[in-house]
Amino acid sequence: MLVEGMRGAGKSFWTKVLHDPVLRGSLAQSNTDLRLKAELQRVTDCKALLWDKTGSQDLPNQISVTRWLSNPDFEPMLFWAVVVLAQFEIDPALGMPEPDPFEPWKARIEWAQDKPERMIRALKVLDSKFTATGDTVLVVIDGLDRVSTRFAHTQSLMRGLFQLLLEFRYARGLRFKVFVREDILSTAAATVSDASKIINEKVTLDWTQQDLFGLAFHTIAQEDGAFRKRYEEVSAISGKSVGERWDHPELLTAATQEKFWIWLAGPYMGNAATKGHTYSWIFKHLADGKGRISPRTFLLAVKESLTATQNNFSAHKFIIHHEAIRDGVRHASNARVEELDNEYLWIRQAVEIIKTKGRTVPIDWNDLRSIWITNKDMGNDTVSLIERNQANALIPWEPGSDWDTKVNALRDTMSNIGVLQLRERQRVQRIDLPDIFRLAYKIGRNGGIAVNRKS
């Protein structure tokens, strides 16, 4: 029921695949996990609830949600019950008001607040109806971080959604698939009893080093016949054409992938192994603080490595020059931080202050904490500046929290989403910044990749 993923891991991609009957059908017939195939083949229809920046769906907006959740008696589970029911033809006997053309959700959601038993019963009748006809209808929910800009409200909505998921955990006709960011999921889970029953069954969209290299090789192979030929020689397995797409039936082992990557980029990030091995080096330096890389980031780094080699090292004996790989990581860092700025509007302020104050990483936690709250008496500290952006961003604490709560929430949330790495050295907590973020923010690090390319 729950799918957890970082930015760029594929949450919106899977929402689109599940919602599109053609894509869903193609996947159900593909060479994929047998359990997934069986699940997809049972789905007869899919409704998607997607809160995105385009506002392409007529869903409750942030202003309305803020107004409703400001009422301490508002029950968020019934909010979800109304939104889900509205995707189907509603039985007139339920008595739910018709939507106002200018305020389509107000009357329905407010009407449902004192009818909890009636609303849940309506959903269970819907489930029974689908079960009786042999149908499985999937409701996909994505973009939960955009339903509200208030942290407490987002937590309340997640609590209500957890309660609904627990109520329909064993439903057969009406099924749910919820895609959620890891920072929202980790803080919401503690607010609902029995949430562990769902959390323990969650799926995490993780991409291993082997997955990412396989994806990169597959992507390049679609465009280059010579590449495909060499790929088949190294793997000793022939690919095949499927329509306009070239497909290889197996994911290469890590050892075979490294052999092929060495053919492309050489073995080392310089003249000797002491500079690093190219196959492991690119993965290590693209990873966030939790060792994760999104496919978008990895593909961009490989693409830029190829482009930089053509532009700057065209006479090199390998297809990819090791310095071009560093350029690829820098380029990917800029793109990843741009994504981060769109997703978390407050992170740039929390990170750039490290450079502004002339610090490098790793940095002692006490030093970083001091930097974040400098000038707090005048309200010009980093924490207060972030808090003022509450109307536009999901800030990881509630206004009015004490200073320890705020700075600890800032540190822990950034660690949870992989921007910071917390290390312990001689009983002193140290804060590190992975290269995938550090390079774009242009923060120095002893022994790390240079922020700017050497001339």
FIBABA-433445 format. One line per field, with one value per residue (C-alpha): x, z negated, y negated; residue number from 0. Coordinates in pm, 1 decimal, decimal comma. Layout:
u	[X;...]
w	[Z;...]
v	[Y;...]
n	[NUM;...]
END
This chain:
u	[0,0;288,6;573,2;852,8;1100,7;1340,8;1304,8;1366,2;1339,1;1032,4;721,7;554,6;670,9;496,9;185,7;167,8;230,1;-35,8;-290,7;-239,1;-420,1;-188,1;132,8;-12,4;-110,6;232,7;404,1;172,3;288,2;658,0;939,8;904,3;850,3;584,1;404,2;391,8;258,5;-18,8;-112,9;-122,7;-328,1;-597,6;-634,7;-932,6;-928,3;-714,4;-798,4;-508,3;-511,5;-210,9;-132,3;118,7;239,4;28,0;-299,3;-410,6;-659,8;-949,8;-846,3;-875,2;-626,5;-382,4;-588,9;-899,6;-702,3;-538,5;-879,6;-1028,6;-731,4;-715,9;-1034,7;-920,5;-1234,0;-1167,6;-1122,0;-862,4;-965,8;-1303,7;-1126,9;-969,2;-1296,5;-1466,8;-1184,3;-1173,1;-1551,0;-1570,5;-1369,8;-1665,8;-2036,0;-2185,4;-2504,5;-2770,2;-2888,0;-2567,3;-2704,5;-2376,6;-2436,4;-2380,3;-2056,4;-2075,9;-1918,0;-1709,2;-1632,1;-1652,8;-1517,0;-1637,6;-1996,2;-1900,5;-1604,0;-1781,0;-2095,1;-1892,0;-1732,4;-2020,4;-2095,6;-1788,1;-1976,1;-2173,6;-1861,6;-1658,0;-1961,6;-1997,9;-1638,4;-1690,0;-2003,1;-1793,3;-1530,1;-1796,3;-1945,2;-1609,0;-1532,2;-1866,8;-1803,1;-1445,2;-1300,4;-999,5;-991,9;-666,4;-658,1;-311,0;-217,6;91,6;222,8;128,2;391,0;188,2;-148,9;-50,6;242,7;193,1;400,8;139,5;-134,9;63,5;113,3;-260,8;-342,5;-95,3;-251,3;-592,7;-458,0;-292,6;-624,3;-801,0;-534,0;-560,4;-940,3;-903,8;-589,1;-762,0;-1002,5;-1005,7;-1205,6;-1087,0;-710,2;-474,9;-122,4;33,1;361,7;530,3;857,7;1066,9;1081,9;701,9;655,7;910,2;753,4;391,1;423,1;463,8;127,3;-90,8;-123,8;-78,0;90,5;372,5;139,7;157,5;509,0;657,3;509,0;616,9;815,4;1116,1;1216,1;1588,3;1830,9;2144,5;2474,7;2400,9;2053,5;2187,0;2467,9;2222,7;1985,9;2266,4;2389,9;2035,7;1973,7;2293,9;2228,5;1903,1;2103,1;2425,0;2464,3;2838,7;2767,5;2504,7;2745,3;3019,0;2764,1;2660,6;3025,1;3107,1;2791,8;2805,4;2426,0;2248,1;1992,4;1673,8;1461,8;1116,4;948,0;1175,8;1342,3;1649,9;1626,9;1875,0;1722,2;1946,1;2092,9;2468,0;2649,7;2846,6;3173,1;3065,7;2934,1;3267,7;3448,3;3226,3;3262,1;3641,7;3615,0;3428,1;3614,8;3933,4;4004,7;4118,8;4029,3;4383,8;4709,3;4682,8;4440,8;4518,4;4300,7;4002,7;3838,8;3603,6;3321,5;3287,2;3403,6;3112,7;2856,1;3022,5;3040,0;2683,7;2531,5;2348,7;2402,8;2205,4;2397,5;2117,7;2118,5;1817,3;1821,7;1779,9;2097,8;2302,0;2194,5;2268,1;2619,4;2696,6;2556,5;2762,4;3072,4;3031,7;2971,7;3266,4;3497,3;3391,0;3437,2;3759,7;3933,2;3845,2;4187,8;4163,2;4209,5;3887,6;3536,8;3502,7;3788,8;3824,6;3824,4;3503,9;3350,2;3428,6;3263,1;2963,1;2936,1;2956,9;2687,0;2465,4;2520,9;2386,8;2078,5;2019,7;2037,4;1795,6;1554,2;1616,1;1535,7;1203,8;1114,7;1245,7;1250,4;1433,4;1737,6;1949,2;1940,7;2047,1;2340,9;2475,4;2535,3;2822,9;3007,7;2900,5;3062,3;3383,0;3349,6;3425,5;3294,6;3298,4;3188,3;3128,9;2760,4;2798,2;2961,2;2683,8;2417,4;2577,2;2586,0;2216,7;2102,8;2347,8;2155,2;1844,0;1775,3;1731,7;1538,5;1803,1;1921,3;1890,5;1616,0;1395,9;1452,7;1343,7;1038,5;921,3;882,7;621,9;342,6;531,8;716,5;671,4;891,0;983,9;866,9;572,9;605,7;647,6;868,0;1168,9;1513,5;1642,5;1338,7;1389,2;1761,5;1735,8;1441,4;1643,1;1944,3;1745,0;1521,3;1821,4;1986,9;1671,7;1649,8;2021,6;2152,5;2359,3;2562,4;2597,7;2927,0;3071,7;3441,3;3589,0;3239,7;3199,2;2919,2;3040,9;2824,0;2929,6;2782,5;2791,7;2955,9;2626,9;2514,5;2845,7;2971,5;2668,3;2672,7;3048,2;3151,4;3510,7;3619,2;3973,0;4056,5;3727,3;3650,8;3739,8;3430,5;3546,8;3708,8;4085,3;4204,9]
w	[0,0;-75,6;159,8;18,7;236,0;256,2;518,3;865,0;755,3;970,3;761,4;1027,3;1299,0;1128,9;1068,6;1442,0;1533,6;1296,1;1405,4;1780,8;1894,1;2194,6;1990,6;1711,1;1958,9;2124,3;1789,3;1694,5;2006,0;1968,2;1827,2;1473,6;1120,1;1123,3;817,7;973,1;1298,6;1114,4;921,7;1238,5;1431,1;1163,5;1188,1;1404,8;1340,7;1166,7;1016,2;950,4;686,7;778,2;610,1;848,3;926,6;1241,7;1053,9;1338,6;1112,3;938,9;588,4;259,2;259,4;-11,0;-128,1;-184,3;-349,8;-587,0;-683,3;-751,0;-947,2;-1160,6;-1321,7;-1603,0;-1555,9;-1186,9;-1113,7;-835,7;-765,6;-649,5;-422,3;-244,0;-239,4;-54,4;193,5;275,7;302,8;535,2;795,8;842,1;914,2;572,9;464,4;411,4;103,3;-71,9;-85,1;-2,6;127,8;492,9;549,6;586,2;922,5;750,8;427,0;531,9;207,3;-74,1;-119,3;-80,7;-317,2;-584,7;-551,1;-602,5;-928,5;-1150,4;-948,8;-998,4;-1003,0;-691,2;-494,8;-579,1;-509,5;-166,9;-80,9;-205,6;9,4;304,0;221,0;197,7;528,7;708,3;538,2;645,6;1011,3;1000,9;1044,6;870,1;875,0;766,4;608,6;643,5;426,7;494,1;414,0;45,7;-34,3;173,7;3,5;-268,9;-353,9;-728,9;-882,0;-1148,3;-886,4;-665,6;-966,1;-1038,0;-679,1;-689,5;-1015,7;-850,8;-546,9;-764,4;-939,7;-605,9;-479,8;-795,4;-754,6;-399,9;-444,5;-346,8;-87,4;240,3;477,4;368,9;333,5;246,6;352,9;180,3;293,1;26,0;-53,4;-321,8;-551,7;-560,9;-616,9;-899,6;-1108,3;-1042,4;-1130,3;-1501,9;-1522,9;-1444,9;-1650,4;-1440,5;-1163,7;-1177,9;-1010,6;-696,6;-740,1;-767,8;-429,1;-248,4;74,1;108,0;450,8;423,9;716,4;663,5;837,1;1061,3;1145,3;1237,8;1460,7;1625,8;1693,0;1831,6;2063,1;2181,4;2251,3;2452,3;2643,9;2781,3;2973,2;3079,1;3282,0;3213,2;2840,7;2865,7;3048,1;2788,8;2508,2;2655,2;2692,9;2330,0;2192,5;2438,0;2469,2;2774,6;2737,1;2940,5;3101,9;2955,8;3190,4;3200,9;2874,2;2825,0;2523,1;2339,6;2152,1;1844,4;1606,1;1618,5;1303,7;1126,8;1239,8;1604,4;1575,7;1439,0;1725,1;1973,0;1792,7;1800,9;2177,5;2182,3;1919,2;1828,6;1490,6;1282,3;1209,0;1300,3;1366,2;1084,8;856,9;575,4;760,6;741,4;966,1;1221,7;1169,4;793,7;794,6;989,9;775,9;451,3;545,9;680,7;369,7;106,1;-267,0;-273,1;16,1;269,3;625,7;838,1;1196,2;1326,9;1149,1;1265,6;1629,7;1632,9;1494,7;1756,0;2037,5;1929,8;1897,8;2261,9;2373,3;2174,3;2323,6;2678,0;2609,7;2407,5;2446,3;2797,6;2851,3;2533,8;2575,4;2388,1;2480,5;2142,9;1981,0;1603,5;1571,5;1774,0;1510,7;1250,7;1478,9;1499,8;1120,9;1094,8;1358,8;1184,9;853,7;996,9;1131,0;808,1;596,0;830,5;773,0;400,1;406,1;575,3;325,1;4,6;36,4;-295,1;-245,7;-51,2;-344,5;-584,9;-370,2;-209,7;-550,9;-593,0;-299,7;-396,4;-736,8;-575,6;-696,7;-518,9;-581,5;-789,1;-1051,5;-1422,9;-1509,9;-1782,8;-1532,8;-1276,2;-1542,2;-1649,0;-1286,5;-1237,3;-1541,7;-1518,9;-1552,6;-1682,1;-1918,1;-1612,3;-1415,8;-1143,7;-1220,4;-965,8;-1157,9;-1175,7;-809,1;-717,0;-942,2;-768,7;-448,6;-610,6;-378,5;-76,8;-209,0;-431,2;-729,3;-952,6;-1279,7;-1408,0;-1470,9;-1840,0;-1897,3;-2123,6;-1971,8;-2047,6;-1876,3;-1569,3;-1516,5;-1591,4;-1349,4;-1085,9;-1131,3;-1156,8;-857,4;-639,9;-754,4;-686,0;-327,4;-272,4;-251,4;-567,0;-704,5;-1080,9;-1200,3;-1545,2;-1608,3;-1956,7;-2101,7;-1890,5;-1634,5;-1294,7;-1001,7;-647,4;-313,5;-29,7;294,8;485,3;283,9;173,0;524,6;630,6;306,4;362,4;11,8;-34,3;-161,5;-232,8;9,4;197,8;560,3;638,0;655,4;985,6;1272,4;1291,4;1599,0]
v	[0,0;-237,6;-321,2;-537,2;-721,8;-1014,5;-1286,8;-1141,4;-776,9;-718,0;-797,8;-1012,2;-771,9;-479,7;-689,2;-755,9;-391,0;-261,5;-521,2;-471,8;-153,4;-106,7;-138,1;72,2;343,4;340,8;378,9;663,5;851,2;770,3;978,5;846,8;972,4;1247,2;1109,4;761,5;907,0;1088,7;773,2;561,7;815,5;799,5;419,4;326,3;-50,1;-309,3;-647,1;-885,3;-1158,9;-1368,4;-1697,2;-1852,5;-2202,5;-2227,8;-2187,6;-1963,6;-1783,1;-1952,2;-1851,5;-2042,9;-2330,6;-2434,6;-2734,0;-2523,4;-2243,5;-2493,8;-2634,2;-2290,1;-2158,9;-2472,0;-2340,4;-2106,3;-1893,9;-1828,5;-1456,6;-1405,1;-1044,6;-1172,7;-1421,8;-1126,2;-933,7;-1220,5;-1271,9;-898,3;-859,4;-1159,8;-965,9;-730,0;-754,0;-824,4;-649,2;-922,3;-731,7;-839,1;-1193,7;-1365,2;-1720,8;-1798,6;-1993,3;-2369,6;-2466,7;-2736,0;-2548,2;-2183,0;-2036,4;-2262,3;-2134,7;-1768,7;-1766,6;-1970,7;-1754,3;-1436,7;-1549,8;-1437,0;-1122,2;-898,6;-568,8;-659,4;-757,2;-447,4;-230,9;-393,1;-298,9;56,8;90,4;-24,3;237,7;510,5;402,6;430,5;762,6;909,0;818,9;947,1;598,1;448,3;68,7;-92,9;-439,9;-594,6;-893,1;-1105,2;-1454,5;-1449,7;-1713,3;-1962,7;-1918,0;-2167,7;-2394,6;-2347,8;-2070,6;-1989,5;-1980,2;-1743,9;-1518,9;-1527,5;-1437,4;-1150,7;-1030,6;-1029,9;-850,6;-585,3;-527,7;-484,7;-245,5;-36,9;-24,3;108,1;311,5;635,7;493,5;684,0;464,6;119,3;104,5;-181,4;-269,4;-571,5;-726,1;-936,1;-1111,7;-947,1;-1252,0;-1281,2;-910,1;-882,7;-1159,4;-1060,9;-692,7;-760,4;-939,5;-637,1;-320,2;-5,8;-209,3;46,3;296,8;83,8;-53,1;295,8;384,7;67,8;78,5;-152,1;-278,5;-207,9;-190,7;15,2;-48,6;247,8;112,8;-230,3;-108,2;129,6;-160,2;-377,7;-102,2;-28,5;-399,4;-445,6;-123,1;-265,0;-526,7;-354,6;-34,3;-0,2;-26,5;246,5;474,9;430,9;476,5;812,8;917,0;840,4;1004,4;1299,3;1263,3;1126,0;850,3;827,2;558,5;501,6;257,2;-46,6;50,8;267,6;492,4;710,1;1002,6;990,9;736,5;785,6;891,7;620,9;780,1;781,2;427,7;309,9;481,8;301,0;-33,6;3,0;44,5;-287,9;-491,4;-308,7;-150,2;-448,9;-810,4;-905,6;-725,3;-471,2;-289,4;-535,3;-790,1;-558,2;-299,1;-454,9;-201,8;-257,9;-621,5;-770,6;-589,5;-696,4;-1063,9;-1083,7;-922,2;-1122,3;-1085,8;-760,6;-605,8;-661,1;-793,1;-871,2;-738,2;-1093,2;-1203,7;-905,2;-930,9;-1304,5;-1247,6;-979,8;-1194,9;-1496,3;-1276,9;-1172,5;-1532,5;-1670,8;-1406,9;-1496,6;-1867,7;-1862,8;-1525,0;-1411,2;-1250,4;-1039,6;-664,5;-585,4;-694,4;-870,5;-1062,7;-1043,9;-1424,6;-1428,7;-1199,1;-1465,5;-1721,9;-1490,4;-1476,3;-1857,0;-1894,1;-1639,6;-1818,6;-2145,5;-1969,1;-1775,0;-2089,1;-2263,9;-1974,1;-2002,2;-2374,4;-2300,0;-2030,1;-2192,0;-2570,4;-2613,3;-2388,6;-2639,6;-2883,3;-2609,8;-2496,1;-2815,3;-2973,2;-2723,7;-2882,8;-3235,1;-3187,2;-3057,8;-2700,4;-2374,3;-2023,2;-1812,7;-2065,3;-2009,6;-2000,1;-2260,1;-2495,7;-2445,1;-2487,8;-2814,4;-2934,6;-2854,7;-3056,7;-3350,3;-3680,7;-3503,0;-3795,7;-4018,4;-3758,4;-3741,4;-3389,5;-3109,0;-2929,0;-3240,8;-3323,2;-2970,9;-2994,0;-3311,2;-3110,7;-2888,2;-3007,4;-2872,6;-2569,0;-2267,1;-2362,8;-2064,1;-2219,9;-2416,6;-2793,2;-2858,2;-2553,7;-2608,7;-2662,0;-2311,8;-2159,1;-2376,9;-2320,5;-1949,0;-1916,5;-2101,5;-1873,3;-1550,2;-1624,5;-1710,5;-1388,7;-1188,2;-1311,9;-1250,6;-1607,1;-1578,5;-1289,0;-1263,6;-1115,3;-1056,1;-1119,6;-1106,5;-1164,1;-1477,7;-1480,8;-1594,3;-1700,0;-1616,4;-1715,9;-1459,5;-1573,6;-1555,7;-1860,5;-2013,7;-2084,9;-2288,8;-2485,3;-2538,7;-2439,8;-2324,3;-1986,9;-1866,8;-1586,6;-1610,0;-1691,2;-2051,0;-2271,0;-2417,8;-2230,3;-2269,9;-2458,0]
n	[0;1;2;3;4;5;6;7;8;9;10;11;12;13;14;15;16;17;18;19;20;21;22;23;24;25;26;27;28;29;30;31;32;33;34;35;36;37;38;39;40;41;42;43;44;45;46;47;48;49;50;51;52;53;54;55;56;57;58;59;60;61;62;63;64;65;66;67;68;69;70;71;72;73;74;75;76;77;78;79;80;81;82;83;84;85;86;87;88;89;90;91;92;93;94;95;96;97;98;99;100;101;102;103;104;105;106;107;108;109;110;111;112;113;114;115;116;117;118;119;120;121;122;123;124;125;126;127;128;129;130;131;132;133;134;135;136;137;138;139;140;141;142;143;144;145;146;147;148;149;150;151;152;153;154;155;156;157;158;159;160;161;162;163;164;165;166;167;168;169;170;171;172;173;174;175;176;177;178;179;180;181;182;183;184;185;186;187;188;189;190;191;192;193;194;195;196;197;198;199;200;201;202;203;204;205;206;207;208;209;210;211;212;213;214;215;216;217;218;219;220;221;222;223;224;225;226;227;228;229;230;231;232;233;234;235;236;237;238;239;240;241;242;243;244;245;246;247;248;249;250;251;252;253;254;255;256;257;258;259;260;261;262;263;264;265;266;267;268;269;270;271;272;273;274;275;276;277;278;279;280;281;282;283;284;285;286;287;288;289;290;291;292;293;294;295;296;297;298;299;300;301;302;303;304;305;306;307;308;309;310;311;312;313;314;315;316;317;318;319;320;321;322;323;324;325;326;327;328;329;330;331;332;333;334;335;336;337;338;339;340;341;342;343;344;345;346;347;348;349;350;351;352;353;354;355;356;357;358;359;360;361;362;363;364;365;366;367;368;369;370;371;372;373;374;375;376;377;378;379;380;381;382;383;384;385;386;387;388;389;390;391;392;393;394;395;396;397;398;399;400;401;402;403;404;405;406;407;408;409;410;411;412;413;414;415;416;417;418;419;420;421;422;423;424;425;426;427;428;429;430;431;432;433;434;435;436;437;438;439;440;441;442;443;444;445;446;447;448;449;450;451;452;453;454]
END
